Amino acid sequence: MTFVSTTPPTRRRWLRPSVMRDHTVPERASTPLELLFDLCFVVAVAVLAAELHHGISAGHAPSAAAACLAVFVPIWWAWMSFTWYATAFSHDDALTRLLTLAQMAGVLALAATIPAAVAGRMGAFTAAYTLMRLPLILQWLRSARDDASHRGFALTYAVGSVVAQLVWIAGLTVAGVARWAVYLVALTIELLTPALAVRRSPDRVFHP
């Protein structure tokens, strides 16, 4: 017996269920929007590289390298988080595109705050980073709603990301070494979230 979907064509085109991708498909090409998303991160890394160059030229290579590394890791992790989401729930509807564009705007705003962050003024960087991560959290929540079998996986990712962002913001309430300690806790939560999330999935989630 053949089942025919009763979903209106416009719904399939503009608002598709955010479910796990078909892992029997060997590969898929990146969409133009995903490639443009990557280029926004290239801008951020280029700004960071320029700050490292300035620090080395001024004779402060060790401190400049340490500051740039501390800023680079969360930037790299934000890109990784988006990439992992795309390999698990790769749909390309209007809402996904809008949320991706919002993340791209956040990345460019983040790039503008990098010089101040490298100089130790982390307020604007932290705010931009947190706002930039919110659209992806909404994507995880959307997938948790639409894909019952992977709800635990998606919710763990969403909750872990929310907790990490709250800790990032909490770092602004302290100063000096204590602030970097709080940021280290936030980064640890970010890195542990995928390990905890995959334990709640009934099958493979990230496509190699």
N, C-alpha and C positions, 0 to 999 in steps of 0.2 A: 504494500500500500504506500502510495506517495502522499506525503503531507505537504500542503502548500501554506506558506506563511500568510497570515491575515494582516500583518503589519503594513500600514500604508507606505507606499514608496517614499513619500516625503520624510517620514519618520526614519526609515532606513538610511536615507541620505544625510539628514541634518542632525539626527540624534540617535545614535546607535547604542545598544547595550555595551557597557564597558566590561567585557568578559575576557577571560584568559585567551590568548592567541592560540591558534591551531599549531601545535608543535610537529604535526606531520608535514607541514610546509617547510622545506629545507632552508629557505632564506627569503628575505624581502629587502628591497632597496629602501634606503632612507628617503623620506619625503623631502621635497624642497624646503618646507618649513623647518624640518629637523636639521637640515644642513645650515639654514640661516641661524637657527638656535645655536648650533656649534660655533658659528662665526662670532656671535655675541660673546661667548666665552673666550674666543681668541682675542677680542678687544680687551677683556679684563686681564688676561694673562700678559698681553703686550704692555698694558699700563704698569703691571707689577714688574715686568722685566725692565722697564724704563726706570722704575724706582730703585731696583737693585743696581742698575748701571750707575745711577747718580750716587748711591751710597758707596760703591766701590771707588768711583772717581774721587770722592771726597775723603778717601782713606779710612772708611768705616766698614770695611768688607765683612768682618765677623758679625757685627750687630745688624748690618743691613741684610745679610743672608738669613739670620735668625728671624728678623721681623718679616721678611718676604715669605719665608717658609711657613710661618704661623698664619699668614694671610692666604697663602696659596692653598693650603690643605682644605679649608672649608669651601673655597671656590671649586677645587677639583671634586670634592665630595658632592656638591650640588649638581655638577654635570653628571657624575656617575649615577646619582639617584634618578635623574631624569632618564638616562639611558637604560637603566635597569627596569624602570617602569615601562618604557616603550617596548622592551623586549618581552615583557610579560603580558601587557594589555595594549596591543598595537592596533588601535582603531583610529580612524581619521575623520571624525565628524566635526560639525561646526563648534560645539562646545570645547572639544579637545583643542581645536585651533585657537580659540579665544583664550583659553587658559595657558596655552603655550606662548602666545603673544604677550600675555601678562608676565610670564616668567622672563621672557626676553627683555621686556622693559625693566624688570627688576635687575637683571644681570647688568644692563647698561648703567643703571643707577648705581649699582654696586661698584662698577668700574670707576665711576666718578669719585667714590669715597676712598679708593685705595691709597692715594698719596697721604691722606690724613691718617689712615689706619696704620701704615708703615711707620709714621711718625709717632705712633702711640695713642692717637685720638680715635678710639674705636666706636664712639657713639653712633655716628652716621653709618659706618660700615655695618654694625650690628643691626641697626634698624632696617637698612636696605636688604641685608641678608635674610632677615626674618620675613619681610614682606615678599621677597623673591621666592621663598619656599612655600608660601601659603597656597598658590595655585596647584602645586604638585600634591599637597596634602588633600586638597579638594578632589583631585583625580583619584587618589587612593580611596577616599571615602565613597566616591562614585562607584568605583570597582567593587568595594565591599557591599554596596547596595545591590548591584546588578549581578554579581557572580557569587551565588550562595556557597558553592563548594570551596571557593577560595576566600571566603569572607574573613576568616580568622587571619589569614596571611595578610590581606590588604589592611585590615583594621590594626594589626600589630605595627605595620609600617606607618600608618597614619598617626597612631598614638605615640609611637616612638619619636616621630618627627615633631609632633606638637610639644612633647616634653623637652626635647632638645632645644627647640626654639625658645621655650620659656626659660631654660637655663641660660641660653645666650643672653637674653634680655636681663636676667638676674645679675649677670656679670657687670652690668653697667652701674649697679648699686655699690660696688666695692672698687677699690683702687689698688694699684701696685701689683705685687706678686699675687695677692688674693684674686684679682680679676683674671689673671692668666690661669690660675688654678681652676676657677669656675669655668672658663672657656675650655679647659682640658676635659672637664667633666662633660660638658655639652658635646664635645667632639667624640668622646668615648661612647656616649649614648647614640650618637649618629652612626658610629661604626658597628655597634652591637646590634642595632635594630634589624639589619638584614639577617643576621645569624638567628635571631629569635623568630623572625617572621617565617623563614623557610621551614622551621620546625612545625608550623601550623598549617602547612600546605599538604594536601593529600597526594600530590604528585610534583613533578618538576615544574618550576615556574619560570626560570630565566633561560631563554633560548641561547645556546652557545654561539 
